[in-house]
Amino acid sequence: MQALSFRQAGRVPTKATKATKGTGTQRAGGSGYRKSESEALWLPGISRPDWLDGSMPGDRGFDPLGLSKPDDYVQIGIFFFGIDEQDQNMAQNVKGAVEGFLQPDRTTITTNKFAPYEEVFGLQRFKENELIHGRWCMLARLGCVVAEASTGVSWVDAGKVELDGASFIGLTLPFDLTQLVIIETLLVSTIEFYRNDELDPELRLYPGGPFDPLGLADKSEEQTFRLKTAEIKHGRLAMALAIGEGAVSSLAKFANSL
């Protein structure tokens, strides 16, 4: 069976065919059904930055401030050419000559467990931080849902409740709030300390082994890339949700206090 339908603007006929299993409804004709040939970027109509080539999972060309742009540093001569003159009593101050350019290493990971990257504004470091923060945020959002469902206490009031005595899923804990903060700080610091033992950039993000009990990373390269993209998307959504929910909850409590 075939049915004809018409767009109101211009009365352009479109043809809808019977839906088949696994393919859905196929439509032909009309500008509304044309497949876009442009690249999927974070904002329609923009151009991808040169330093983001789309090879990373979840890369949609988002870097409006150019923080990950690989800039070079200028080295001004000191010995032979002299540095910039800065004598305010002179009518003219001669600037120092450029002796060379310095491009820092943004990808090498050092053995310094507290600062493994030598360059702060490096694309590899931004990639790692975003993924790690996204994972922690997804875990935190799940923790908020489970805690609220099991105790009936909103996560916004969790700290206030802990002041009266620490508890977990209705079980009383022999710790006060200060001790809990110290314990959590030590645990997270220990995890990060041992994670920085890994010097391979890829294994720092996707260690596999016990962190991949279902063996999802053993799939094809294309399937693995899709899973990595899905993970970073969910992590970004969780981070945006945490910011939005925190702002709304804070405004609501402020409004109730008026």
N, C-alpha and C positions, 0 to 999 in steps of 0.2 A: 504494500500500500504506500502511495506517495501522496503528500499533501502540499499544496501551494500556500505560501504565506507572503504577505506584502508588508514592506516597511511603509510607514505613514509618510516619511519624508522622501518624496521622489517616486513612491510606489515601485520600488525595485523588487522584483520577484525573487524569492529564495526558495530553495527546494530542501525539504527535510526528509530524509530517508528513514526507514524503520531501524530502530536501535537493534544492534546485534550484540551478543554476549561478548564482553571484554573490550568492546570498542566504543560503546556509547553512541549517541546520536551524531551523525555526520551531516554537516550543513555546507552548502556550496553557494557562493555568490554573496554580495553585500559586503560593504567595508567592515561591518561589525564582526565578521567571521574570518578576516584575513589574519594569517599567522604573522606575528611580528618577527622581523628579521634582525632587529637591533639587540644588542647585548643587554642582559639583565643587570642593571646597575641600581644603586641605592636611590637615585633620583632620576626620573626620566628626562632625557634631553641633554644630559651632561656627558662629558668625555672622560674616559678612564685616565687617571694619572699615569705617567710613564713608568713610575717605580712600582706600580701594582699591575702585574701582567695577567692576573686571573688564575694563576697556577695554584694558589692556596685555597683550601676549603673555606667556603663562605666569603670569598673575595668579591665584593660588589663595588670596588673602587671608592670606598668611603675613607677619605682622609682630607677633609676640607681645610684643615689647618696645616697640612703638609708636615706633620710631625715625623713621619717615617721617611721623608725625602732624603736620599743620600747626598747630603751637602759636603763640600770640601772646606777645610779650614785654611785660611791664608796665613803664611808665615812671613812676618816683616823682618827685614834684615837688621841685625844688631851690631855686628862687629865692623863690617866694611861700609855698608850703606848708612848705618845709623837708624835710630828709631824716630818716631814722629816727634817733631819739635813742639813743645808745649809751654813756651815762654810767653806769658800774657803781655809782657812789655814790648815785644817785637811787633812790627807792623805786619809781618807775614811769617807764618810757621810752615816749614817745609815738611811734607809727609815722608815717612820712611818708604823705601823701595820694597817691592814684593820680592822676596827671596825664593819662595816656592809655595806649593800647596800640599796640604796634608789630608789624606783620606783615612780616617780611623777604621779599624777593623770592627765591624758591627756583628759578625757572625761567630767569631771564635769564643768558646766558653772556657774560662779559666778554672783553676782549682780553688779559687776563693769561694768558699761556701756561703758567704754573706753577700757577695756581689760578684756573681759568676760572669756577668757581661761587663766588658770594659766600656762600652758605649751605651749610654742611657737611651738615646733616641735611635734605636735600631729596630728594623722591621721584625727580625727574629725574636727580639725581646718582647716587643708589643704583641706578637702572635702568641707567645707562651703565656704572657700575663693575662691576655684576654681569655684564653682557654681555661687556665687554672681558676681565674675568678668566676667564669661561667659555671664550672663544675661545682665550686663551693656554693655558689648561689642557688643552683638547682637542688643541691643537697639541703641547703638551709630552707628553701621554700617547702620541700617535702617535710622537713622537720616541723615547720610551723603548722602545716595542715594536720600532721599526726598528733602533735601536742594539743592543738585546739580541739580536735575531735575526741581525744581521750580524756582531757581535763575540763573542757568547757571554758578555759581561760584564753582570752585573746593574746596573741604574741606581743601586742603593744603593752599589755599589762603584766607580761611574764616577769620582768625585772622587779616590779613592785611586789608581786607575790613571793618572789624568791627572798625578799628581805624578811619575810615572816618565817622563812624556813625552806631550805632547798628540798625539792621533790621531783620525781620523774615518773610520769604515767601513774600518778597516785601513790607512788612509793616514796617514803621519807628518806632523804639522804643526810648523812652525818657531816654536812659541810655548810659553811656559810657562803655568802655571795663572794667575798674576797678570796676564799680558798678555791671556789669554782673558777674564778677568773684566772688565778695563778695556774691551776691544773690545765685549763684549756690553752693558755698561752704556751706552757711547756710542751703540751702534746703537739700543737700546730708547729711550733718552732722545731721540734725534733723531726717531724715529718719533712719539713722544708730542708732541714739540714742534711738529712740522708738523701733526699731527692737531688740535691745539688752535687752528689757524688757522680752522677751520670753526666758525661761530657758530650755524648752524642745528641745533637739537637732534636732528632726525631724521637729517640727513645725517652727523652725528657718529657715529651708530650704524650706519647703512646707507648708505654713500657710493655704492654702485653702481659703474658704469663698469668699470674693470679688476678690481674686487673682486667682480663678478658676471658672469663670462665666459659663463655659460650663459643669462643673461637671465632668471633665475628671478624677479627682482623685477618683471618686466613682466607677470606673470600677473594674474589677477583679484584684487581686493582681498581676497576671502575666502581664496583660495589663498595669497596673500602672507602673510596673518595666520597661517595654519597653518604655513607654513615658518618664520616668526619664532618661533612657539611651539615648534616642534620644535627649533630651534637653541638656545633658552634652556634647554629641558629637557635636551638633550645636554650643554650647558655645565655645568649644575648637577650632573648625574651624574658628569661628569669631575672636578669639584672635590671632590665627596664621595668619589670613588674615590681621588683623590690623597691626601686626608687619611687614609682608611682604610688604604690600602696603605703609606703612610709610617709610620703608627703600628704596623702589624703587622710591617713589615720591621725597624723599630727595636727592637721587643720581641724579635724573633727573634735579632737580632745580640747583644742584651744577654744573652739566655738562653744563647747559644752561648759567650759570654765567661765565664760562671760556672764 
